[in-house]
Amino acid sequence: MQRVVTAEMDLDLSSSVDLILQIATAQQVPLAGESLTFTQGDRVYTPTEIVDQSGSRLHRLTGEAGTVQIRYEAVVEGRAGTGHTSDLEAITYLRPSRYCQSDEVFQQARRQFRGLTGLDLIGAVSEFVADSTTYTPGLSHGTDSAVTTLMTGQGVCRDYAHVVIALLRAMDMPARYAACYAPGLQPMDFHAVAEAFHDGAWYVIDATRLADRRSLVRIATGRDAADCAFLSYHGGPVTLSHLRVDAWTLPDDADEVIAAGTADAAAEASVVDADDPAALVQLA
């Protein structure tokens, strides 16, 4: 399966600012091609690439006053292999984190999912969050946590993922957050899902039910959204004046679709059976 992912971002800087981006696919994602540029008028920035322990690629640069234009495109070829998860990683993803306060939801989780383990627990948590949360763009704040979302019953993809993670950790199952590109997502944007660790493997849980988990492309992995932000900055104010994200799956006649250059063309050329939320899926 080939997938094309793109991101455009314009950042307005009023002074020199330290910029950290996480928009490139993770290190383990197999690529047929990739382009990442940072420009400001005639100036071309060369960022420093930093790879964390999970394979997330961070690109860092010092931007000067003005508008920095960031453009990213990659063609993903096939699926990434499954990596080894150390005991330390598993322990890390059992602990409470800033947005996934498993200690605060412990009692609720133990009542709600009493006696459930393994795949039964994964399925029950996924169904509960999908049924109890309403997808509401524009009403969620960047500081909302799993506790906030459980109280309000509304949020966006990051909020769904945080609730899933907090509940699973409260039930002694390691769980983590993954930022990704999601072909077919509506509305199109960067997407977030949860992953649950069971029987030596990580399985994707997308309680929003908005994207096909089989086509997701990993960008970053962490304890929660704080580890996977697409943009972090230090030293001055930054305004995000333009953001466009796109992702689509290429059909067998990939050359024709690339020539057409649109996600619509790919969608018209390929029909994929629906993703079964109960099926076990691993993220590329």
PECOR-V629808 format. One line per field, one symbol per residue. burial: I if it has 9 or more other C-alpha atoms within 8 Angstrom, else O. Layout:
burial->???
//
This chain:
burial->OIIIIIIIIIIIIIIIIIIIIIIIIIOOIIIOOIOIIIIIOOOOIOOOOOIOOOIIIIIIIOIIIIIIIIIIIIIIIOIOOOOOOOOOOIIIIIOIIOIIIIOOIIOOIIOOIOOOOOOOIIIIIIIOIIOOIIIIOOOIOOOIIIIOIIOOIIIIIIIIIIIIIIIIIIIOIIIIIIIIIIIIIOOIIIIIIIIIIIOOOIIIIIIIOOIIIIIIIIIIIIIIIIOIIOOOIOOIOIOIOOIOIIIIIIIOOIOOIOOOOOIOIIIOOOOOOOOOOOOOOIII
//
